């Protein structure tokens, strides 16, 4: 996908944290470092971000990401959303805007996500996605919790109501409260198959200063 790195932080729902209504406000700093390898080349993408989540479910954030391992080619994204829980269900409404400096292109994305348990450690998520222009899609994801903080997850996307071959499958491991690893296979009608390893770091900013 052309903008996969741009949308990585907030579109990959396996790492998305739904705000918990009633908890304290939090300011989170994080970064994702991804190595992606396909048939032609390899790309390293760094995506640092800052997100503020309120105790009533609203969150705002921003990130910057390099493109194609070129330090002069980067994207900037900003987003706002609202999420929470109702019984066993989770929900999230999200709006994001991104800008690509090299081409001057910008774009928008709206995502409505509903999460629900199935059985045991299996959870499903259904997301409706729109770029507010001419492309809408439906994404179905699953997450299966394993012992020792491992998780298997995957997603399949239908674009404009038509069957596509855009999907991913991977396994993640939570190492600490702040660090996680993800190994994932991507396949798409538009791009060559690829394998990506991502190291994710996220921490409460107050904790960085002993708060």
Helices and strands as residue ranges (DSSP letters): H 4-11, G 13-15, E 26-38, E 42-53, E 58-67, E 70-86, E 89-100, E 106-119, E 122-130, E 136-146, G 147-149, E 150-159, E 162-174, E 179-187, E 194-204, H 205-208
